[in-house]
Amino acid sequence: MALFLSLVIALIPLAIAPGLFFYFDVTPKIALLLLGTASAAVWWTVAGGAHGFHRASRAARWFLLILLWMAASLVVSTLASVTPALSLGGSNWRRWGLVTQLAALALAYLVAACCAGRPDRLRVILRAIAVSGLIAAVYGTAQYFGWDPLLDARAYHVGEGIWTIVRPPSTLGHADYFGSWLLSAIFSGAALAQTETSRFWKWLAWTSIAAGFIAVVLSGTRAAWIGLPAGAVLLALLLAQWRGMRITRGVVITAGLVAVAAVVFYLSPAGLKMRARIHWSLQEPAGGARLLLWRDTLRMAASRWPAGYGPETFIASFARVQSAELGRTYPDFYHESPHNIFLDALAAQGVPGLLGLAALPVVGFAAAWKARGSQPEVASALAGGLAAMTISEQFTSFMLPTALAYYLLAAMLVSLTCRIALKPRSSGRRWPAVAATLAFAGLLVAFAVRLIVAENALAAVRRDLDAGLASDAAVEYIRFENWRTPGGGADLWYSRRLVQLAASRTDVTTRMQALQQAARAALRATETAEDPFNAYYNVAEFYASRNDFTRTEQSLRAAISRAPNWFKPHWMLAQVFEAGGRLKEAEMEAVQGVALDGGKHEEVTRTLNQLRAQLHAGKP
């Protein structure tokens, strides 16, 4: 069982399938989690599980209660969600809905129960994490230096000339998630390195730590840059207190050599992109939009504090309450999350969700304290990792790999507090649990199958559209619609991609066919899109192209009602009023557009100046 769990845990962060799935760095991970958790849960329950886990230790009891609390909070917030289907299935960009989160919590429980009182099983899990971390770190480092056989490097290069920066995502989708996830791998490697008896695995653990450290630096993830030394300091302090370890001359020399090597790299030609990253970071010392984003999120959460807005509903819900200050400071951005795991839980699940997530590291640190006498090396390393991730995740949001890594650090710490291995249930008492587990596993498998088929169909749609085959794409899109999971619509993307196809074709038949499909998808998107303000703006562009100014105005006002402090619909509405001769109303909307644009786009200000010139010229 431990070997199977370790395989699932190791593969989830590495799973990536360009060409096979539309969201190729998200879907394989979700599918592995769902199928792996379903299989492991059935296997574990049929074998008898771990009878009396909740009585094995106080930490185990509190850990189980916290997981159940988090699960209950997720169910309630999904039922009370502003968009229940989206909360159930999850958004396209991370699929962190009810089904996925329940699977992640279940997997964390299975790891804690499986490893309870079994250091040998825990060692297998640590080995898997170290191997996974090493592979991801090496790939991310290769991306930094320009070698990437899987992904288009342009996707993670930003800027031009000497100010070009590279943010290698490895297999995690974005450098921020990559850097944060590596923290768990580094400290799990530290736990393995201190306790492993096999020379091979001990060297692999140290290699994983070194590769992970290099990759964290090269990822350019400031949150991980803060979390890593904080976790290391805690690890050193705990080892000093619990093991009496002191800083030796060898440690000082090694740290000095690492510092010298870092400075040499930074100043060398190979460090050019790192210097550019530091330059960009200094331009945004407060972390970009985060302070305003956090403030607005707290205001938003206050209105639905008992159960939140529902998992994965942040994009649409936040757009309604985003302040004008944030809108004009970052007019070209919409925010998919608060970039803080605790604020994310608060907005999605209300105060109960926040309390559940906040309790998780507390029980983890308490478990580390409890295990300080029996396994101080492992406890101190995992506690350091939990601290590092807790700090890092104050500046980013959970994705499946980072959330699962966070849960697993707490689960492994809790397993250390169980002094003896737990016995399985007697065969006569297993079947009620088996029946419930089969039902849960069936849900996970059904969701995974639908997700796999739908995502594969959507990838086929993209290939057909790239080849100019609008009819074939329509067939595949129907397959996607028939199989897609709740909340996972793609109408907005499909509509815009069809418009691009129509614009690139010269034959009338293909153009008309593409535009007709695009118009239908655009209308559907107002009901299915995660960002309805974008969907209504897209519909307005369709109506404007047909000179249907009445419906254009209606669509733009719908977009404004869903994102009042977004400059674009105000600006476009001003142009619509101008075309209809309603100059005074046009000026009012243009003034609003300029105020919300914050002077970022010259053409927005130009529209206002032109309108005022027309009004001035028309005065008697």
ZICOR-V776618 format. One record per residue. N is the residue number from 0. PHI is phi as a letter, one per 40 degrees, with the letter a starting at -180 (999 if undefined). Layout:
n={N	N}
phi={PHI	PHI}
//
This chain:
n={0	1	2	3	4	5	6	7	8	9	10	11	12	13	14	15	16	17	18	19	20	21	22	23	24	25	26	27	28	29	30	31	32	33	34	35	36	37	38	39	40	41	42	43	44	45	46	47	48	49	50	51	52	53	54	55	56	57	58	59	60	61	62	63	64	65	66	67	68	69	70	71	72	73	74	75	76	77	78	79	80	81	82	83	84	85	86	87	88	89	90	91	92	93	94	95	96	97	98	99	100	101	102	103	104	105	106	107	108	109	110	111	112	113	114	115	116	117	118	119	120	121	122	123	124	125	126	127	128	129	130	131	132	133	134	135	136	137	138	139	140	141	142	143	144	145	146	147	148	149	150	151	152	153	154	155	156	157	158	159	160	161	162	163	164	165	166	167	168	169	170	171	172	173	174	175	176	177	178	179	180	181	182	183	184	185	186	187	188	189	190	191	192	193	194	195	196	197	198	199	200	201	202	203	204	205	206	207	208	209	210	211	212	213	214	215	216	217	218	219	220	221	222	223	224	225	226	227	228	229	230	231	232	233	234	235	236	237	238	239	240	241	242	243	244	245	246	247	248	249	250	251	252	253	254	255	256	257	258	259	260	261	262	263	264	265	266	267	268	269	270	271	272	273	274	275	276	277	278	279	280	281	282	283	284	285	286	287	288	289	290	291	292	293	294	295	296	297	298	299	300	301	302	303	304	305	306	307	308	309	310	311	312	313	314	315	316	317	318	319	320	321	322	323	324	325	326	327	328	329	330	331	332	333	334	335	336	337	338	339	340	341	342	343	344	345	346	347	348	349	350	351	352	353	354	355	356	357	358	359	360	361	362	363	364	365	366	367	368	369	370	371	372	373	374	375	376	377	378	379	380	381	382	383	384	385	386	387	388	389	390	391	392	393	394	395	396	397	398	399	400	401	402	403	404	405	406	407	408	409	410	411	412	413	414	415	416	417	418	419	420	421	422	423	424	425	426	427	428	429	430	431	432	433	434	435	436	437	438	439	440	441	442	443	444	445	446	447	448	449	450	451	452	453	454	455	456	457	458	459	460	461	462	463	464	465	466	467	468	469	470	471	472	473	474	475	476	477	478	479	480	481	482	483	484	485	486	487	488	489	490	491	492	493	494	495	496	497	498	499	500	501	502	503	504	505	506	507	508	509	510	511	512	513	514	515	516	517	518	519	520	521	522	523	524	525	526	527	528	529	530	531	532	533	534	535	536	537	538	539	540	541	542	543	544	545	546	547	548	549	550	551	552	553	554	555	556	557	558	559	560	561	562	563	564	565	566	567	568	569	570	571	572	573	574	575	576	577	578	579	580	581	582	583	584	585	586	587	588	589	590	591	592	593	594	595	596	597	598	599	600	601	602	603	604	605	606	607	608	609	610	611	612	613	614	615	616	617	618	619}
phi={999	c	c	c	c	c	c	c	c	c	c	d	c	c	c	a	a	c	g	c	b	c	c	c	b	b	d	c	c	c	c	c	c	c	c	c	c	d	c	c	c	c	d	c	c	c	c	h	g	b	c	g	d	c	b	c	a	c	c	c	c	c	c	c	c	c	c	c	c	c	c	c	c	c	c	c	c	c	c	c	c	c	a	d	c	c	c	c	c	g	c	c	c	a	f	b	c	d	c	c	c	c	c	c	c	c	c	c	c	d	c	c	c	c	c	d	g	b	d	c	c	c	c	c	c	c	c	c	c	c	c	c	c	c	c	c	c	c	c	c	c	c	c	c	c	g	b	a	c	b	b	c	c	c	c	b	b	b	g	b	g	c	c	c	b	b	b	c	c	f	b	c	g	a	c	c	c	c	c	c	c	d	d	c	c	c	c	c	c	c	c	c	c	c	b	c	c	c	c	d	c	c	c	c	c	c	c	c	c	c	c	c	c	c	c	c	c	c	c	g	c	c	c	c	c	c	c	c	c	c	c	c	c	c	d	c	c	c	c	c	c	c	b	g	c	b	c	c	c	c	c	c	c	c	c	c	c	c	c	c	c	c	c	c	c	c	c	c	d	c	c	d	c	c	c	c	c	c	d	c	c	c	c	b	c	c	g	g	c	c	c	c	c	c	c	c	c	c	c	c	c	c	c	b	c	c	b	g	c	h	d	g	b	c	d	c	c	c	d	c	b	d	c	c	c	c	c	c	c	b	c	c	b	b	b	c	a	c	f	a	c	c	c	c	c	c	c	c	b	g	c	d	c	c	c	c	c	c	c	c	c	c	c	c	c	c	c	c	c	c	c	c	c	c	b	c	c	c	c	c	c	c	c	c	c	c	c	c	c	d	c	c	c	c	b	a	b	c	b	d	c	c	c	c	c	c	c	c	c	c	c	c	c	c	c	c	c	c	c	b	c	c	c	c	c	c	c	c	b	c	c	d	c	c	c	c	c	c	c	c	c	c	c	c	c	c	c	c	c	c	c	c	c	c	c	c	c	c	c	c	d	c	c	c	c	c	c	g	b	c	c	c	c	c	c	c	c	c	c	d	c	c	b	c	c	d	g	c	c	b	c	c	c	c	c	c	c	c	c	c	c	c	c	c	b	b	c	c	d	c	c	c	c	c	c	c	c	c	c	c	c	c	c	c	c	c	b	b	c	c	b	c	c	c	c	c	c	c	c	d	c	c	c	c	c	b	g	c	c	c	c	c	c	c	c	c	c	c	c	c	c	c	a	c	b	b	c	c	c	c	c	c	c	c	c	c	c	c	c	c	g	c	c	c	c	c	c	c	c	c	c	c	c	c	c	c	c	g	g	c	b	c	c	c	c	c	c	c	c	c	c	c	c	c	c	c	c	c	c	c}
//
